[in-house]
């Protein structure tokens, strides 16, 4: 069952949660994860900074964090048989997304979708620390963007 557990902690964020949830479902189908579930949470920069500090030891905000719940074999990380195939959590900072959208001259909702794609790929084990990994991840980002009709890439005014 393709479920998205959505929570927006940012009052007046400007994010269309229903549309973002529908996009998450489309992306999961495009990734072959139509039977999986996902948690998607929208937070502010202060919460994102705390999460980044706690889990990545980086005392600054960031745009998106992913917390996979599968082990390396693609199975649920828990020992008990899961009630659902839970991919993990994607957390996006609405404030950082808004700044980046302005930098890219893009609508906020598109930037949220771009960050969702990036976060979903991290849940499935993609990374961008080394050149080869980065090329594979960017190719998959482009493919997923195309699956939802998103133009790719944005003009990059700063490095990621």
N, C-alpha and C positions, 0 to 999 in steps of 0.2 A: 504494500500500500504506500503510495507516494504522499507522505504527509510532511507539511512544513509547520513547525511550531514557531510562530512569529510573536515577537514582543518588541515594542518601541518604547524606550524609556525617555525619549526626548520630546517634550511638549512642543507643539507647533514646529515639528521638524521639516515639514513640507514633503515628507516621503509618503508616497501612495503605497501603503502596506499591502493592500489587496493585489495591486498590480505587481509588486515585488514578489509576493508569495506565488502568484501565478507564473511569473518568470522563473522563479526557483524550480517549480515543478517542470516547466519546459526544459530547463537546463539539465535537470536530473534525468529526464527521459533521453535527451541528446547524449548524455554520458553513459547510458545503459544502466542507470540506477533508478528505473521506474518503480521498483519495489522498495526503495529505501526511504528513510525519513531523515529530517534535518531540523536543527534548531537555528533560527535566524533572529538575531537580536540587534537592535539599533540603540546605540548609547551616545553619550556626549564625550568630549575630549577628556574630561576629568576621570570618568570611569574607564575609558580606554587606556589612559596613562597608568592607572592603578593595575589593570590587567596586564599591560605590557611589562610593567615593573615586576609584578609577581611571577609571571610565567616565562618571561624572556630576559629578565634582569636588565631591561632598558627603561630608564626613567624619563620617558617621553611618550607623547601620544603617537598613534599610528593610524592608518586608514582602515585596515582590516586585520583581524586575527582569526585563525582557524584552530580548532581543537578536535582533532580526529578521534573517533571512538572505535576504530577498527584496528586490529593488529596487522602485521605485514602480509598475512595470507588473505586479507579481505574479510575475515570473520569478525564478529563483534568482539570487543575487548573483554567483555565479561565472561566468566566461566559458565554461568547458567545460560541455557538456551534463551536467546532474546525474544521478546514478544514482537519485536520489529527489527528490521535491519537499519540501525541508526548510524548514519555516516559521522555525525558529530555536530559541533557548533561553529557557526560563522558569526562573528561579531563585527559590526561596522560602525565607525564613528560618523555620525551625521554631520558634525561640525567640520571635520577634516574633509569629508566628501564634498561639502558645500564649497570649501576653499579650492579644492582640486577642480571641481566642476567649473568654477570661475576661471581658474588658470587655463583650463582646456577649452573654455568658451563652449561648454556643454551644459545641457539641462541637468539638474540635480538627480533626477530619476535615472538618467543614463549612467551617471557616475556611480550611483548605487548598484546598478546592474553590472557595471564593469568590475566593481569591487566584489560583488557576489560571485561572478565567474572566477575571479582570482582566488577567493576564499574557498570555493568548492574544489578547485583544482588542488589546493593545498590539502584538503581533506582526503583526497584520493592519492596523496603521496607525491605530487608534483612539487618541484622546487626551482629556484632561480639563482642559486649561489654560484654555480659553475656555468661556463658558457654553453656547454652541451645541454645541460638541464634547462637553462634559460631559453634556448632555441626551441626545445620540445614543448616547454610550457607556453611560450608565446604562440606557437603554431596551434596548440589546443585552445588557447584563449581566442584566437581568430576564428577557429572553427565554431566554437560555442557562441561567439558574438554573432556570427552569420546565422546560426540556428534560431536566434531571436530577432534577426533583422537589424542588428546594431552595426553601425559603421565602425571600422577598426583600421588602423589604430588612431587614437587621439593624437593630436599634435602634442608632443611632450615638451613642456617648457622647463621641466626640471627632471633630474634622474630619479629613479625609484629605488 
